[in-house]
Amino acid sequence: MDNGVADLSLAHFTRANSVARDTFCKELIRRFQGDGFIVLRDHPVPSALVDGAKYSDIRAGDFLEQRLRDIGLLETAVPEGR
């Protein structure tokens, strides 16, 4: 996108092999950790739902991070001193 926000396509995950999926996940995590925001294209969510969402209520990053931990694509952080 030309507004400086990362623009990722979900098709790069859903229509890809395991190497490309891993690359997509790493890029997604990097963008969330760095910019804190992305634009996700090619997803199945209807525009009406997206347009009506209150962005202040969305915690997609937290949900995504936990899901990636659940499936083993993201390691759980170990608190300092352990």
C-alpha positions as CSV (number, residue, x, y, z in Angstrom):
1,M,0.0,0.0,0.0
2,D,1.1,3.6,-0.5
3,N,0.2,4.7,3.0
4,G,3.2,3.0,4.6
5,V,1.1,0.2,6.3
6,A,2.2,-3.4,5.5
7,D,-0.1,-4.9,3.0
8,L,-0.2,-8.8,3.2
9,S,-2.3,-11.2,1.3
10,L,-3.9,-14.1,3.1
11,A,-3.6,-16.1,-0.1
12,H,0.2,-16.2,0.5
13,F,-0.7,-18.4,3.5
14,T,-3.8,-20.3,2.3
15,R,-2.6,-21.2,-1.1
16,A,1.0,-21.9,-0.2
17,N,3.4,-24.7,0.7
18,S,4.8,-25.0,4.3
19,V,7.9,-22.9,3.5
20,A,5.8,-20.0,2.1
21,R,3.4,-20.3,5.1
22,D,6.3,-20.1,7.5
23,T,7.6,-17.0,5.7
24,F,4.2,-15.4,5.7
25,C,3.8,-16.0,9.5
26,K,7.2,-14.6,10.3
27,E,6.5,-11.5,8.2
28,L,3.1,-11.1,9.9
29,I,4.6,-11.4,13.4
30,R,7.4,-9.0,12.4
31,R,4.9,-6.4,11.2
32,F,2.7,-6.7,14.2
33,Q,5.8,-6.4,16.5
34,G,7.2,-3.5,14.5
35,D,4.3,-1.4,13.1
36,G,1.6,-3.0,15.3
37,F,-0.8,-2.9,12.3
38,I,-1.3,-4.5,8.9
39,V,-3.7,-4.5,6.1
40,L,-4.8,-8.1,5.3
41,R,-6.0,-8.6,1.7
42,D,-7.8,-11.6,0.2
43,H,-9.5,-12.8,3.4
44,P,-13.0,-14.2,3.5
45,V,-14.5,-11.6,5.9
46,P,-17.3,-9.7,4.2
47,S,-16.6,-6.0,3.7
48,A,-19.8,-5.0,5.6
49,L,-18.3,-6.7,8.8
50,V,-14.9,-5.0,8.3
51,D,-16.4,-1.6,7.6
52,G,-18.6,-1.9,10.8
53,A,-15.8,-3.0,13.1
54,K,-14.7,-0.7,15.9
55,Y,-10.9,-0.9,15.5
56,S,-10.4,0.1,19.1
57,D,-12.1,-3.1,20.2
58,I,-10.1,-5.4,17.9
59,R,-7.3,-7.3,19.5
60,A,-6.3,-9.4,16.5
61,G,-2.7,-9.2,17.4
62,D,-3.3,-10.9,20.7
63,F,-5.5,-13.5,19.2
64,L,-3.1,-14.2,16.4
65,E,-0.1,-14.4,18.6
66,Q,-1.8,-16.9,20.9
67,R,-3.0,-19.0,17.9
68,L,0.5,-19.1,16.4
69,R,1.8,-20.2,19.8
70,D,-0.9,-22.9,19.9
71,I,0.2,-24.4,16.6
72,G,3.9,-24.1,17.4
73,L,4.9,-21.3,15.0
74,L,5.8,-18.9,17.8
75,E,7.7,-19.7,20.9
76,T,6.3,-18.7,24.3
77,A,8.4,-16.0,25.8
78,V,10.2,-17.0,29.0
79,P,10.2,-14.4,31.7
80,E,13.6,-13.0,32.7
81,G,15.2,-14.7,35.7
82,R,14.1,-18.2,34.8
